[in-house]
């Protein structure tokens, strides 16, 4: 009986800790410029895609197009972040050093 109670408590603890690592707007807003990579993982969990200087988060539901990008400097500190949802553009947010992307069809400024 004691073992069963311990297993239930352990499962509840794992579920509670996993619930905190979720891609929500509240968790995104918790991430601040200057946070370490470890602090970001505590809030958002492991990224879906990771490259040098950038972590990308998406939701598991393929119909949800929300994408969060976290940008890091050489010391693995957050220097920028963005929340993008093409279905709800009024929610889009950018903060810090977030690279701008050229949209297809835009003319390149300058010239040779």
C-alpha positions in Angstrom: 0.0 0.0 0.0 2.8 2.4 0.9 4.5 1.7 -2.5 1.3 2.5 -4.3 1.0 5.8 -2.5 4.6 6.6 -3.3 4.1 5.9 -7.0 1.0 8.0 -7.1 2.8 10.9 -5.5 5.8 10.5 -7.8 3.5 10.5 -10.9 1.7 13.6 -9.6 5.0 15.4 -9.1 6.2 14.5 -12.6 2.9 15.7 -14.1 3.1 18.9 -12.1 6.6 19.7 -13.2 5.8 18.9 -16.8 2.8 21.2 -16.7 5.1 24.1 -16.0 7.1 23.4 -19.1 4.4 24.3 -21.6 4.3 26.7 -24.5 1.8 29.2 -23.2 1.8 33.0 -23.6 2.3 33.3 -19.8 5.4 31.1 -19.9 6.7 33.0 -22.9 6.3 36.3 -21.0 8.1 34.8 -18.0 11.3 34.5 -20.1 13.2 37.8 -19.9 16.2 39.2 -21.6 19.3 38.2 -19.7 17.9 34.8 -18.6 20.2 31.8 -18.9 19.5 28.8 -21.2 18.8 26.8 -18.0 16.2 29.3 -16.8 14.5 29.2 -20.2 14.4 25.4 -20.1 12.8 25.5 -16.6 10.0 27.7 -18.0 9.5 26.5 -21.6 11.1 23.0 -21.5 13.4 21.7 -24.2 13.1 23.3 -27.6 11.7 21.5 -30.6 14.6 22.8 -32.7 17.9 24.1 -31.5 20.7 25.7 -33.3 23.6 27.8 -32.2 22.2 31.0 -30.8 18.5 30.1 -31.4 15.9 27.9 -29.9 12.5 27.3 -31.6 9.4 26.1 -29.8 6.2 24.9 -31.4 3.1 23.2 -30.1 2.5 19.5 -30.5 -0.8 20.1 -32.4 0.2 20.6 -36.0 -2.9 22.7 -36.6 -1.5 25.3 -34.1 1.0 27.5 -36.0 2.3 29.3 -32.9 6.1 29.6 -33.0 8.3 30.9 -30.3 12.0 31.8 -31.0 14.5 32.5 -28.2 17.9 34.1 -29.2 21.0 33.7 -27.2 24.4 35.5 -27.1 27.8 33.7 -26.9 27.3 33.4 -23.1 24.0 31.6 -23.5 22.0 34.5 -22.2 18.7 35.6 -23.8 19.2 38.6 -26.0 15.9 38.4 -27.9 12.6 36.5 -28.2 9.6 36.4 -30.5 6.0 35.0 -30.4 4.4 34.5 -33.8 1.0 33.2 -34.6 -0.2 33.9 -38.2 -3.8 33.1 -37.2 -3.7 35.7 -34.5 -1.3 38.5 -35.7 -2.5 40.9 -33.0 -0.7 38.5 -30.5 2.6 38.7 -32.2 5.5 40.0 -30.1 9.2 40.7 -30.5 11.6 41.9 -27.9 15.3 42.5 -27.9 17.7 41.4 -30.7 15.4 39.5 -33.0 16.7 39.2 -36.6 14.3 40.6 -39.2 13.5 38.3 -42.1 13.0 39.4 -45.6 9.7 38.4 -47.0 9.6 36.6 -50.3 9.2 39.1 -53.1 10.6 42.0 -51.2 13.2 44.0 -53.1 16.8 43.9 -51.8 17.9 47.3 -50.8 21.1 48.7 -52.2 22.8 47.3 -55.2 26.0 46.4 -56.8 
